[in-house]
Amino acid sequence: MAAGDPAGVGAGPLVAGAGGLSLAGAPDALLEAARADFPRYEVLKDLVDELIDLSLNYRQSGHPGGSRSKVHLLLGLLLSGAMHWDLRRPWLRYSDRFVLSAGHTVPLVYATLAVLNEGLRERHRTTRDPRFAFPDAGRWALTWEHLLDLRHRGGLPGHAEMSGRTLFLKFNTGPSGHGTAPAAGEALALRLAGAGTVKVFAVEGEGGLTPGGSHEARATAFGLGLSNLVFLLDWNDFGIDPRPLSSVVSGTPSDWFSPYGWRVVGTESGSEWEGVTSCLLQAAGGENPEGRPTAAWFRTRKGRGYGKYDAASHGTPWPPNAPQFWEVRQAFMEKYGVEYQGAGQPAPEDPSARREQARANLDVALSVLRRDGELVEWLSDRLVELGDQVPERIPGAQRMGGSQVFADKRIFDVREYPASLWKKPGEKAPNRAALGAWGAYVNSLALKEHGRPLFVAASADLAESTNLAGFAAGFGDLPGSGWYERGSNPTGALLPTEITEFGNAGLVAGLATVNLADDPFSQFDGFWGACSTYGSFSYLKYGPIRLFSQLAQDCELRVGKVLWVAGHSGPETAEDSRTHFGIYEPGVTQLFPEGQVIDLHPWEYNEVPVVLAAALSTPAPVVALHLTRPAVEIPDRERLRMPSHLEAARGAYLIRGYRPGLPRGGVVLIRGTVPTANLVSLLPELDRLGLNVKVVAAISPQLFRLQAPEYRAAVLGPGDLLDTMAITNGSLRMMRDWADHPLFEEYSLFPDWDHRWRTGGTVEEVMQEAHLDSVHILEALDRFARERGARLERLAKLLEAAREG
């Protein structure tokens, strides 16, 4: 069976509910059934504790305290029936999802998966029953042997990542507050797809509630009615610093969630099976008539059973084979009648001997499981039973319509776009308005032809201002999906979020990871996400989108795309002053490895649909679209002898080539709405003055690098790279993807030309102060062309000095 093929996984005792599935029985009934298994839970807990301690003792890096305090919580979640999941096949589309928002406590997950997988492996070894076999020859199974390479290159990562043997984890987490919003996005994607009772469980400590992104996500989750989001809080009162969180933050978990509209349950007995299991089952399946997100809290002790507690246990294991380490091992050895290699002795000096001792002792710990045939049988049967309860189909959850929407050429073939999408020469329009028109077209077309929108969009209370509202609007005779509303319109494509830039980015990043394809390894069937804010606030979105990019690079499951709209960029946002226009800030969209982002800087309205279609047709998971506020005149390209706006798809094109027979003046790279409009207005004047410069529209360096070598050489060849200047509405350092040389800054025009923040005023005033008005542009081009000979001579002398030096 190929990876990702869920054939043979039946529906089991799960029952259909509104838009998905519900627990097979009431929480009380499931709790009663679980009570008989608590002694088994206890043995497994002891084994997980041992594997956490043994692996961290060997590696001498990682987080023991928070990992240990969450063991009851995680085992209860995975074994009680609160969570519907399949250990063998973590890619099943209708499996509940698990996000370790407290990503530093990932040793907990590694140790737990290793123990559970050992139960399956031992049962298969003794029975050869294929129900207990690891799929794909164990490619996805995390076993105890992998603990030896914790926090080593090619081994288990130091924080939670969704790839390979850890596909159980459903987002890359670890940075504070970066897991909550993606978990909400995953819950939203399932709800939009009609699978709203497939749940998303997110685990965090209370320190992770203090970042602003956590507050944003909690507010948004209520507004979106995410009844399938369950937040599990390990309440232990300590983080890294040596003082309790309660000395800084007031309140209790109820205070931290109830004011946001969440349903809250909890237990003071966070390290006892009765309280933990009851709380988990109530959180997952208790009455929730108002459809609220749920928070469940568990009062614990950080470092439980480890020998050091609270902040001291956060990220510092005991020294190798320290007496305190062996003290805890001694209790385990006495309880289960086993003997660790080197017990009570210092760690071997030889690295290979240390590794062999760690290997031997991990094996000793798990011998407690292997020798207990009844426990192995129960555990393996339970894991298979839980896995078989994950359904292949859910009634009412088929509105996604497969992955055909992403192959629909009408969405991406700009030559087939309706005439009404384009503006005519002489009309005036802001380029941001084109995003709204294009969003309305692609989403309404997808809705008509495929029964679902292409994009789900979230704006920081700026849906109209940044034109993201277009994704909810109709186009011509095609109706749109409208605003999302948790009660009256739960399939709307435009989300009612407030000023939550960070949260919105995490929300759409999480949403784009949810893949409901039949074979998620080869196809994506889900939603693409879009989010927007002012360009000057783009940095607020970088964190979650960076993590999404890492996930997209490494995860074997296909994921969707995120459209990151940096609206109102550049000094063109003049009246709002420098607090709101971005000169440096939009540069964060470039801070990705090659191939992970497509940066788009269209200058006029008609270029926007073109570059979007081109960028979204590439494999890049992130597309960053930079738009501006003012309306500019659509150029008469034919009259000006300029190429069609369709050439913007190439990432760069010649606005004006060298005039034959005249001395050449150099290459001008132009980027930005008003600077380009000003330069285009000067084209006849350049001819009149005999300024023979080649003008290149620098739209997208990534799209340009995808073009044929012959085209690239014709537009911006190797000989041009030292013969360039730039005119840009952003900082000059953001143009160095295009060209750079020792005299680049001296001849270029850029708004921070004096290395100072600009002020505000009218567009005309600010552009004049930024030296991007027509007068400054013409003067700069004249000097650049006139001094070409001297400029190249200076560069030649520098090269000669390098040769001599």
MOWO-V934639 format. One record per helix or strand. SS is the DSSP state (~ for helix, > for strand). FROM is the first residue (numbers start at 0). TO is the last residue. If there is no record, write none. Layout:
ss | from | to
SS | FROM | TO
SS | FROM | TO
This chain:
ss | from | to
> | 14 | 16
> | 19 | 21
~ | 26 | 34
~ | 37 | 58
~ | 63 | 68
~ | 70 | 78
> | 96 | 99
~ | 102 | 126
~ | 129 | 131
~ | 134 | 137
~ | 143 | 148
~ | 163 | 165
> | 168 | 168
~ | 179 | 191
> | 199 | 204
~ | 205 | 208
~ | 211 | 222
> | 228 | 234
~ | 244 | 246
~ | 252 | 259
> | 262 | 266
~ | 272 | 284
> | 293 | 298
~ | 309 | 312
~ | 322 | 335
~ | 350 | 369
~ | 372 | 387
~ | 403 | 406
~ | 408 | 411
~ | 413 | 415
~ | 418 | 420
> | 427 | 429
~ | 430 | 449
> | 454 | 458
~ | 467 | 471
> | 474 | 474
> | 477 | 477
> | 482 | 482
> | 484 | 484
> | 488 | 488
> | 493 | 494
~ | 500 | 510
> | 527 | 533
~ | 534 | 536
~ | 538 | 553
> | 561 | 566
~ | 584 | 589
> | 596 | 599
~ | 604 | 615
> | 621 | 625
> | 630 | 632
~ | 644 | 649
> | 651 | 655
> | 665 | 670
~ | 672 | 680
~ | 682 | 688
> | 692 | 697
~ | 700 | 704
~ | 708 | 715
~ | 717 | 719
> | 723 | 727
~ | 731 | 734
~ | 743 | 746
> | 748 | 749
~ | 762 | 768
~ | 773 | 785
~ | 787 | 803
